[in-house]
Amino acid sequence: MRILPPLFAVLISLSCFAEPAPQSITGQWIFTIQQPDHLFAARGQLTASGRNVSGTADSFPIRGSVDGGNITLELLNPDGSVAIRLGGQSDGAIMKGTAKDSDGMDYTWSAERYPGRSSNRRIIDFTPMSYARFFSGLTPPVLRISAGDTVRTSSIDAGGIDASGKRVSRGGNPLTGPFYVVGALPGDTLVVKLKRITLNRDWAQSGTEIVSNAVAPEYTAGMHRGKGLTGRWHLDAKSGTASIQGGSDAVKALRVPLQPMLGGIGVAPPMQEVSNTRASGSFGGNMDYSRLRKGTTVYLPVYQPGALLLLGDAHAAEGDGELAGDALETSMDFEFTVDVIPNFSLDMPCADDGDSWMVIGIAGSLEEALRRSTTAMATYLEKEHGLNSNEAAMLLGAAMKYDVADVVGDQVSIVARLPKSLIAQLPPGKNLF
């Protein structure tokens, strides 16, 4: 018999034992079980009485026994038959071993105590030594953090250049991380609060042509190109503005307001999918949305144990769509806090900047991206706040705004945005606000 994924989670929960006393395994655990082509994870509850162990996971009963540092457990089917047997050992905090199901298939499993939200609310200074160029569940984490922790760190620019002007990575949006968030499991929502995003150098590099899919073909064919324009910008933190370097007299007095933001915020995609850090999708990624800045909270669905969060691709300023292909690309210092909403999963990235609730629709065309963001916003109002479809339509028709967040690359995005002042007048949300 081949166990379904929820059962695997249960199997894992069975595999818990801690020294020196069997009673020490009582409590909540995070379990993972590895198949050759899949990884499953779940929370479980175990209780020890003498040598006997009992528990549940995903409503499935568990029975077993402990003997010193060894443990044997059985996961039971609804009819009481044994679905899988586990064996393993523990050092008191981590458990691991092997399992065999009724079909004779072998697996490996591990478990660690579920810490919940960090009571210490640690502030961690992290200096990156390397950078990631792929969103993947296979990338080893650079740091383990817990819900409630704050990380102070930095990013390099999209070309791999750091604050000192030194190239430290290949280009293509290298990001800082991944950060393993202990307790974040598939089916949860990862919450990332952007607390600070500040310049750490005085220059940026941008594109110098409007991307072709945003203009009529005749415009591209008839462009009046300038000479000696490199896309270099000077960043003046004191005045809070950016100015074009090497431009004509027409732009010498031009000053663009600085508005630091992070273009890349994402987690590992589902299953064994691997996406480069220039891509975006339901996992977030290279969203390039100008409102992902200081004070904004980003909500991402979790697909892999620990979420494996990556951040970076900082922009000193960016207009809607990132029309030049590259915004004001620069390095940045930033600070963020993580949290986890257990057993609640969003279908796509969302954000809250204090003024608006935003749903980021990402797809292969602007038309489909608009459909996705609109559908998700309507669904949010119905599921979270109890509106029916007609009521949601009337509210969205009266008040919703759209932002064209990104028109660059194979995946583009439209953001549906609704004022929080209106949401506050609805019944309270079940999971968010």
N, C-alpha and C positions, 0 to 999 in steps of 0.2 A: 504494500500500500504506500503510495506517495503522499507525503504530508503536504497540506496546503500551507502557504506562507504564514497565516495566523498561528497555525499549529507549531511551526518552527519556532516562532517567538516563544511559545509556551515551553518548548523543549528547553530552550535556553534558560528559562526561568527555573527549570528544575535543577539546573546545574549549579547549585550554590552550596558552598560549605566554607566555614571559617574557623580557624583555630583561635584559642585553645579549646574552647567549649562549644559543643554543638549548638547551644542556644545562641551563639554569636551570629549565626546565619539568619536569624529572624530579622525581617525588615524588607525594604524595597531594594531591588536590584535592576540593573540594566543588562540585558542579555543579548548576545549576537550569536548567530549560527551561520556557518559558512558552507555553502555548497560549491561545487566546481564553477558554476556560472551565476550564482546568486548569493546575496548577503541579506539576511533578515535580522531585524532587531526589534526588541520590545521591552517594556517595563514589566516586572513581576513582583509578587509578594510571597515570601516564604516564612514559615513558622516552624521552629524546632522544639520538640518535646522529648528530652532524653536523646535517644538515637534516631527517633522517628522525625521525618520531615514531611510537611504538607504545605500546600499552597495552591495558588491559581495564577493563570496568565491567560488573558483574552477569554476569561470565563471557563477555561479548561482546568480540570482538577489535576493536582500533582501529588504523588506519594513517593516516599523514598526513605533512605537512611544515611546516617553519617557514622564514620568510624575513624577517629583521629583526623588526619588530613585528607581522608578519602571520602568520596560521596558517590552513591548510586541513586538514580532517580528514574521515575517512570512517568511519562505523559500519557494520560488516559483519554480514549475516545469517549464520546457521549454515552456509548453503551457500556462503558466500564472496561473495555478491552485496552490492552497496552498498544499505543501508537508508536512509541519510541522509548528506548532505554538509553540513559546517559551515564557516563562514568567520568570522574575527574578528580582534581585536587585543588586545594586552595591554600593561599598564604595568609588568609584573613581579610584581604581586600580585593584580590583578583582571583577568579576561578577559571579553570580551563580544562578541556578534556576532549573525549571523542564520544560519538553517539551512533547508534545504528537503529534504523527504522524497521518496520515489519517486512519491507521488501528487501532487506539486507543491504541497503545503501548506507554508506559511512559518511559522517560529517565531523567537522570540528566546531567547538563552541567556546565561548568565553563569557565572563560576567564580571561586572564591577558594581559596587554599591552606588545607588542613585543619590547624588548629593543634594538635589533640589536647588533652590536659588541660593547663591552664595550669601551667607549671613555677614561675612566680613566686607563684602563689596570691595574687593581688592582693586587697587590701581596699579597696573603693570606697565612698566616702560619696556618696550620691545624694539630692538635695533635689528632690522632685516639684514641677513647675510646673503640671501639669495631671493630670487623672485620667480613667481609661477607664471607660465604662459598657457596653461590649460586649466579648465574646470573639469575635475575628475575625482571620483571616489578612490582612485588609485594613488593620488599624490600624497606623500607623507606629510602630516601636519608639522608646522614649525613651532606651535605652542598650543598647550591645552588650557582652556579657560572655562569658567562656569557662568551660568546665568547670574547676572548682577555684577560681573566683573567689568572694569573699564580698562581699555588698552590705549596707551599713548605710543604712536609709532609714526612712520613716514612712508612716502611712496616716491618712486622715480617717475620720469615722464614716459610717454607712450613709445618713445624711441630708445628707452633704456638708459637715459642719462640722469645722474643724480644731482643733488643740490649744488655740488662743487663743480659741475660741468663735466664730470668723468662718466664715460660709458661703463656701466657695470652689468648690463644684461643685453641680450638681443632685443630688438624692437618688437612691435606687435602687441602693445599694451601689457607689458609685464606688471603683475600685481603683487601686493604684499599678502603673505599668508601661504597656505591655508591655516586658519585657526580652527582647532577642534573644540567645539562647544560641548562639554560633558553634559549629558542628559538630553541633548537634542536628538530626536529619533525620527525616522520616516513617519509621516502623518502629523508632525508637529509644525508649528510656525516659528521661525527664527525672527527675533526682533532686534534691529540694529539701530541704535540711537546715535546720530552724528552730532557729537558735542562740540567739536572744534575742527576747523579746516583752515590752515593758515599758510601763507607763502613762505618758502624757505630759500628763494633765489629771486633775482630781479629781471628775469627774461622768460619768454615763452615763444613757442613756435606754432604757427597755424598754417592751414592750407591757403592757397591764393586763387583758387578757382571754385565757382559754385558747382556742386556735384551735378552731373548731367541729368539725373532723373528728377531734378527739382526745377529745371528750366526747359523751355522749348528748344528743339534741336537747332533752329536758326540762330538762337542767341549764342549757343556754344560755337557754332560755325563762324559767327561774325564777331567774336570777342576782340576787344581792343586791349591787348596785353601791354603791361608796363615793363620797363627795363630795370634790372637791378633790384627787383622786389623779391626778397627771400622768404617772406612770411614771418620775419622776426619782430617781436614786440618787446618793448621795455615796460617793466612792471614797477610802478611807484607805489609802494605800500603806504607811504606817508600821505599822499593825496588820494589814494584809493582808486587810481586810474591806470590804464594801459595806453601806450601810444605806439603807432606803427613806426618802425625804423626803416630808413631807406626809401620811403615813399616820395611821391611828387609833392609840389607845393599845395595841392588840393587837400592833402590829409595831414600836413605838418601840425596844424593846430588841433587835430582830432584827439579827443580823450574819451576812452570807453571805460565806464565804471567797472571796477573789479568785483567779481562775485564768485569766490572760490567754491568749487563743487567737485564731487567725485563721479567720474563717468563710469567706473566699473565697480559694481557691488554685486556679488553673486555667491552661490553655493554650488556644491557638486551636483551634477544632473542625475536623473534617475538611472537605476541599473548600472550597466558598465559603459554608459555613454560618456564620450569625451568631447568637449568643445573647446576650441581655442579662445583666448581671452579677448578676441575681437568680436566674438559672437554673443548673442543674447537669446533669451528664451524664458520659459516658465521659471527657471532657476535664477533669473535676474541676469547678471553678466554685464556686458558692455551696453548698458541702457542709455548712457549719454543724455540723461534728462536734467535740465538745468536747475530744477527744484530740489535735487538731491544734494543739499548743502547743509551748513551748520543749522542745527535746530530741527532738522527733519528726521523722522523715524521711518525706517524701511522695514517692510514685512515680507519675508521670503518663505516659500514652502520648503520643508526639509525632505530630502530624498535619500540621504546617506547618514549613517550614524555619525554624530558630531557635526553635521552640516557641512564642515570644511569651507569656511567663509574666506573669500578673497576680496580685497579692496584696493583701489588705486585709480590709475588713469585720470589724474587730477587736471582740472582746467581752471585757469585764472578767471575766465569768463567764457560764456557760450550763449549764443542765440538759439532760439528754437530750431530744431532740425539738424544742428551741427552742419550747416549748409556748405561750409568750405571743406568738408571732409575731415578736417582736424580743427578742433577749437583751439583756444590758447593753451596748448599743451605745456605743462610744467611739472616740476616736482612739488611736493607738499608735505607739511607736517599735519597730522590729524589725530583725533581722539574719538573713540566710540565706546559705547556700552552695549552689551548683549543681554538678551533675555529670551525665554522660551515659553510659548503657549502650548502646553501639552494637548495632544489629541484633538487638535484643530488645525486644519490645513487649508490654505488658500490655493486657488488654481493658478495664480500668476502673481507677479510682484505688485505690492501696494505700498503706499507711503502716506504719511501724515506730517504736514509742515506746520501744524497748529491752526492754520486757517482753513485748509481743505483736506478732504479725504480723496486720495488719488489712486486710480487703478491703471496700471501700465499694460496696455494691450500690445503684444509683440507678435508679428507675423511676417509673412513674405511679401505683403502688399499693404499699403496704407488703408485700403478698403477693408481688408480682413482684420487688420489691427484695430480699426474703429469698431468693427462688429464685436471683437473680443472684449475690448474695454467697456463698451456699452452693456453687453450681456453680463459681464462680471459685476458692474455697478448695480444693475437692476437686481441681479441675484443676491448681492450683498444686502440691499435694502429689504428684500423679501425674507431672507433667512436670518439676518441679524436683528432686524428691527420690526419684523412682523407685518410689513406692507403686503398687499396683494399686487398682482401685476398691473392692474389699472391704476392703483395709487402710485406705484413706482413710476409709471409712465408720465403721470401728471406732474410729479415732482421733478423728474429729470427734464421733461419738456420745458418747465418753467425756469430751471436754475442751473442745469449742468453746463460746464465749460469743457472744451477740448483743447489740449496742447499737442502740437506736432513735435514730439520729443526727439525723434531721430529718423533721418531719411538716408542714412549712409549704410551701405553693405547689403547683404542678402536679407537680413531681418530689419524691419523698420518698426516704429512704434508710435501709437497714439495714446495719449493719457486722458481718461475721463476724470473730471475733477468736480467735486461737489462741496459747497461751503459747509464747514462743520457747525456753523451757527444754525443751519437748517436741520442737520442731523441731530443736534442737541434737543430739538423740539419733538423728536420721535421717541417711542419707547426705547429704553436702554438696550444696547447691544448685548448679545448673549456671550460673546467671547472677546470683543475688542473694547468698544466704548459706546 
